[in-house]
Structure formats: C-alpha cells, structure tokens
Amino acid sequence: MFKLTPLSDKETRNIEILELLRKKGPISRTEISKITGINIVSVSNYINNYLDKKLVLEKGFDASTGGRKPELVELNVKENNIIGIDIAKEEIRASLTDLGMNVIEKMIAPISKGPRSDLETNAINLLDEVIKKSKIALGNIRAIGISITDDDFAFIEERVKRHFGIEAFFGNRASCAAFGEKCLNPAANNVEKILYMYSSLGQGVVIKGNSYEIDKDEGEAKGLKYLRPWPSAFGMAEVAKQEASKGIGTDIVKKANGKLDNITDKTVIEAAKLDDEVASNIVRNVGITLGLRIAYLVNLFSPEVVVIGGGVEKGGELILGAVKKMIERLALSEYANRTKIIPGVLGEDAASLGAASLAIREIFLRA
C-alpha cells in the first residue's frame, strides 16, 4: 500500500529532493542544499544513490562563480515511466507518465459486470493496452499505482504484480486524487496544507507532506461524521431523477435524451448552465451541503487551500459560490479569511494521475 502515514526524516528529505528535481531540474547539488537546508554531503549521498538506481542523470555544468563548476542533475525521464490506474464503479482509467509527471498516454475502458476475476482482467487488459499504445518498453515501467474505491479491490494489486513483474501499490481514490492535485495543480503544489474534497464521495483528505485519513469506524468513534462518505441521496444525479420522475419540466431530461436512467451529475450541471431552474437549485443545494462539510473541516484542519474535484467543480460559481458563502458563515473567521477555495484541474483523471504521482513517491521513499 502507498505510504500515507507520517514520514521519517530520511523519507522527508527524499521527497523534498524529488520535488526540487521535478520543479527546478536541472539543478546542482549546491542549490538543492541551499533550498532544502540539507547539508551538501548528505545531498551528494542522496544524489549518488539516485544515480546508481538510474533515477537521475548528470546534465552538464552550471555557471561558475569561481572555482569548480557545479554539476547539474535532473530526473531520468527517458528511462523511467510510471502507470497510474483508477478503478471506479463503472470505468477504469490509466495514465502513463514519466518521472516528471508528464503524461505520455491515457486510456479509458468500461468495467464489464461480472465476477471478481472479470475486474482483474479488465484492469490487466487496459494496462497492456496503454503500454502497447505508448510504445514504452516494459522494462522502463518502474511501478504501477492503483487507485481503488475501497480495500475490497486491493486483490488487484497482487495480480498486477504477478502479470507484469513490476512493483505495484494501491490506495484510496480520494487520497490519490488529492496527491494528483497537489502535484499538478499550479495553485496547490506549493502549499503546505491542503484539504481535498472528492465530489460526492465526501472524503476529506488533508495533506501536509502526508495524507491523513479517517475510516468510517474511527470517524464514528471520534464524532468526525463529516469525514464519512456521503449517502447517495446527496448526489446531483439522484436528486435530479427524483425531481424528473414527478413530471416537473426541466432541461435535465432533454440533456439525458429523454431517459431518466441517463441522468448524471454532468447532465444536471449542463442544464444548470442553461439557467434551468430545477438544475440550478440542485447544483446550488449540493454546493451548500458541500460547503457545510468543508466549513467543519476548515475549523478542524485550518487548510490554506481547499481543492474541490471529482467532477462537481464543473458546476462553476453555482457550486463554488455556495461553498464560499457557507464557509464565510460557519467557519472561524481567522480560518475562513485565509482559506482559498479552488476547483481541481485534473477532472476525472485526478485519481489515475494521483496514483502515478504516489508511485513515483514510493520509488524515491525506497531509494
């Protein structure tokens, strides 16, 4: 499983150096030492270890200010690739990246309904396809990160390991998506403390170099009910189906091609953008409910940034505006005034890209 518990000092230094290499490389050992505060001897030891494992490359020399020119190092993106795979209820998404989180190939496949072995086969087939389409040699794939809805799907990790002979890790979808936004959202990647809200899954995830998760039983015991997944009735699509079934006129049904079964969160949001009253009210109410939950978590964790993702952020100001009003009304003023509310930028790829970013993290944690 991904290491999402507090990191040791050594592991923290590994991650600090990885982030600098990703954001600022090529970079010299001296510059890494200045920025991180890690002494130059320790930095050199870390870099030499990465060189031995072919995770980084030496890249010429920096300009000299006198004496020997400092040697530059950068991530070895040509020989190291990662795959992140997100297993949701109805589809599987795979994203193949390099060590710098540059996306090389992405693919989506539906999940065929059947026994557990079918889900394993769906995942293996999609991984085979994305590798084949990318034309990346299997030997260059260093790890596979797996984003899952719950631990019931953890068995897939062992099957993936056996099939590909590659290290594989798994983690909760909300945590994976949070790390994806932390890594790739420009408004979030330099922030120390983040709260990520993954749509109607309702799982609050706070990151401060680590991910803090509270499962259902622990949340009940501590009274932290707002960290539990939401009941399905809080979802936009479910509410819209209930309203449409009453015969209320709404563009939601038109967007769903006249069929209630085709109503999704996306069709509700599309109708709301056309100023459909029913859809607008549903989206706004979801924003109010989400804002209530976020206000509670802002008081609990005092994050600098709240990222709203998983698809609900597509509701734009109808969602974000309602969230902001609830935070202004219910959160402590000192926290509310300094907390930024931003939409996620990765959309439905957040969990697969997050799984890839966490797999890269694991490689460096173990280096």
SVG drawing of the C-alpha trace seen along z (x, -y; Angstrom):
<svg xmlns="http://www.w3.org/2000/svg" viewBox="-46 -37 85 52">
<polyline fill="none" stroke="black" stroke-width="0.4" points="0.0,0.0 1.1,-3.6 2.9,-5.0 0.5,-7.7 1.5,-7.8 3.9,-10.4 7.3,-10.2 10.7,-9.7 13.3,-12.4 15.1,-10.4 11.9,-9.9 11.0,-13.5 14.4,-14.5 13.9,-12.1 10.6,-13.7 12.0,-17.3 14.8,-16.4 12.3,-14.7 10.1,-17.8 13.0,-20.1 14.3,-17.8 10.7,-17.8 10.1,-21.5 13.5,-23.1 15.8,-20.5 18.4,-20.5 19.7,-21.7 23.1,-21.5 23.7,-19.7 24.7,-23.0 21.4,-24.6 19.5,-21.6 21.4,-22.0 20.6,-25.8 16.9,-25.4 16.3,-22.4 18.7,-23.1 20.2,-19.6 24.0,-19.7 25.9,-19.3 27.4,-15.9 24.0,-14.4 22.6,-15.8 25.5,-14.3 24.9,-10.9 21.2,-11.1 22.0,-12.1 24.7,-9.4 22.2,-6.8 19.7,-8.1 22.4,-7.9 23.2,-4.3 19.5,-3.5 19.3,-5.4 16.6,-7.7 18.5,-10.8 21.1,-11.8 24.0,-14.2 23.4,-17.1 26.5,-19.2 27.6,-22.1 26.1,-25.3 27.8,-28.7 30.7,-29.0 31.0,-31.9 34.6,-30.9 36.3,-27.6 35.0,-24.3 31.7,-24.5 28.8,-22.8 27.5,-19.7 23.7,-19.7 21.4,-16.7 17.9,-16.0 15.2,-13.3 15.9,-10.5 12.6,-10.8 13.7,-8.7 14.3,-5.5 11.7,-5.7 8.0,-5.5 5.0,-5.0 1.4,-4.0 -1.5,-5.2 -4.7,-3.3 -8.0,-4.3 -10.7,-1.7 -14.1,-3.3 -17.6,-1.8 -18.2,-2.0 -14.9,-2.5 -11.1,-2.2 -8.7,-5.0 -5.0,-4.6 -2.4,-7.3 1.2,-6.5 3.7,-9.2 7.4,-9.8 9.1,-10.6 8.4,-14.3 4.6,-13.5 4.5,-14.4 1.6,-12.4 2.6,-10.1 -0.6,-8.1 -4.1,-7.9 -6.8,-5.4 -10.3,-4.6 -12.2,-1.3 -15.7,-0.3 -15.9,2.3 -17.8,5.4 -20.3,6.5 -19.5,10.0 -17.4,11.9 -14.3,10.5 -12.0,12.1 -13.5,10.0 -12.5,6.8 -8.9,8.2 -9.0,9.0 -10.4,5.5 -7.5,3.9 -4.8,6.1 -6.1,5.6 -6.2,1.8 -2.6,1.7 -1.5,3.9 -3.2,1.6 -1.8,-1.6 1.7,-0.2 1.3,1.1 -0.1,-2.2 2.7,-4.3 5.4,-2.1 7.3,-2.3 9.4,0.8 8.0,2.8 11.5,2.7 11.1,-1.1 7.9,-0.9 9.2,-1.2 6.0,-1.0 2.2,-0.9 0.0,-2.9 -3.6,-1.7 -6.4,-3.9 -9.4,-2.0 -12.8,-2.8 -12.2,-0.6 -10.0,2.2 -12.2,4.8 -10.3,4.2 -6.8,4.5 -6.5,8.0 -5.9,6.5 -2.5,5.2 -1.1,8.7 -2.5,9.8 -0.9,6.8 2.5,7.6 2.3,11.2 1.3,10.4 3.8,7.6 6.6,8.4 6.5,4.8 6.2,3.2 2.6,2.1 0.9,0.1 -2.7,-0.8 -4.5,-3.5 -7.9,-5.2 -9.2,-7.2 -9.6,-10.4 -6.1,-10.3 -4.7,-9.5 -6.7,-12.4 -5.5,-14.7 -1.9,-13.9 -2.5,-14.4 -3.9,-17.9 -1.0,-18.6 1.5,-17.6 -0.1,-19.1 -2.4,-21.9 -0.3,-25.2 -2.5,-26.8 -1.9,-23.9 1.6,-22.4 3.5,-25.0 1.0,-24.9 1.9,-23.1 -1.6,-22.2 -4.4,-21.2 -7.9,-19.9 -9.2,-18.0 -12.9,-17.2 -13.6,-14.4 -17.1,-15.2 -19.9,-13.2 -17.5,-10.6 -17.3,-13.2 -13.8,-12.0 -11.9,-14.9 -8.1,-14.5 -5.6,-16.8 -2.0,-16.8 1.0,-18.2 3.7,-16.1 1.5,-13.2 -2.1,-12.1 -4.4,-11.9 -7.3,-9.5 -10.0,-8.6 -12.1,-5.5 -15.8,-5.1 -15.4,-3.3 -12.7,-5.6 -14.7,-8.6 -17.8,-7.4 -15.7,-6.8 -14.3,-10.3 -17.5,-12.0 -15.9,-13.1 -19.0,-12.2 -18.2,-14.7 -15.2,-12.5 -17.5,-9.6 -18.7,-9.0 -22.0,-10.7 -25.2,-8.8 -26.1,-8.6 -29.1,-10.9 -26.6,-13.8 -25.6,-13.3 -26.9,-15.6 -28.0,-12.8 -30.1,-11.0 -31.9,-14.2 -32.5,-15.1 -34.0,-11.7 -36.4,-12.1 -37.5,-15.5 -37.9,-14.5 -39.9,-11.4 -42.5,-13.8 -43.1,-15.1 -41.5,-18.5 -40.4,-20.2 -36.6,-20.5 -33.8,-20.6 -32.1,-17.9 -34.3,-15.3 -33.5,-16.8 -29.8,-16.6 -30.3,-13.0 -32.0,-12.3 -35.4,-11.9 -34.3,-8.9 -34.2,-9.2 -31.5,-6.4 -29.2,-8.6 -29.2,-11.5 -25.8,-12.0 -24.1,-14.8 -22.8,-16.0 -26.3,-16.4 -27.5,-18.2 -24.6,-20.7 -25.1,-21.2 -28.8,-22.0 -27.8,-24.4 -25.5,-26.3 -28.6,-26.9 -30.3,-28.5 -32.7,-25.7 -34.3,-26.4 -34.6,-22.8 -31.0,-22.0 -29.7,-25.3 -31.4,-24.7 -30.0,-21.1 -26.4,-22.3 -26.7,-25.2 -28.0,-22.9 -25.2,-20.5 -22.8,-23.5 -24.5,-24.4 -24.2,-20.9 -20.6,-20.6 -19.9,-24.0 -21.3,-22.8 -18.9,-19.9 -16.0,-21.9 -16.6,-24.6 -16.5,-21.8 -13.2,-20.6 -11.7,-24.1 -12.3,-24.5 -10.8,-21.2 -7.7,-21.4 -7.3,-25.1 -6.0,-24.4 -4.5,-27.1 -6.3,-25.8 -9.4,-23.7 -9.5,-21.9 -12.9,-20.8 -12.7,-18.0 -14.1,-14.8 -16.5,-16.4 -18.7,-18.6 -16.3,-21.6 -17.7,-21.8 -20.7,-23.5 -18.6,-26.6 -19.7,-29.5 -23.1,-27.8 -21.0,-25.3 -18.0,-27.4 -20.1,-30.4 -22.4,-28.4 -19.3,-26.7 -17.7,-30.1 -20.8,-31.5 -21.1,-28.5 -17.5,-28.8 -17.9,-32.6 -21.0,-31.9 -19.8,-28.8 -16.0,-28.7 -14.0,-30.6 -13.2,-34.0 -9.4,-33.6 -9.5,-30.4 -12.2,-31.4 -10.4,-34.6 -7.1,-32.8 -8.6,-29.7 -8.7,-29.8 -11.4,-27.7 -10.2,-26.5 -11.5,-24.0 -9.5,-20.9 -7.7,-21.0 -7.4,-17.3 -11.1,-16.4 -11.8,-12.7 -8.1,-11.9 -7.2,-13.1 -7.1,-9.7 -5.1,-7.9 -2.6,-10.7 -2.5,-10.9 -1.8,-7.1 1.1,-7.7 2.4,-10.5 2.2,-8.4 4.0,-5.5 6.9,-7.9 6.9,-9.0 7.2,-5.4 10.2,-4.8 12.0,-7.7 10.9,-6.8 12.5,-3.4 15.6,-4.6"/>
</svg>
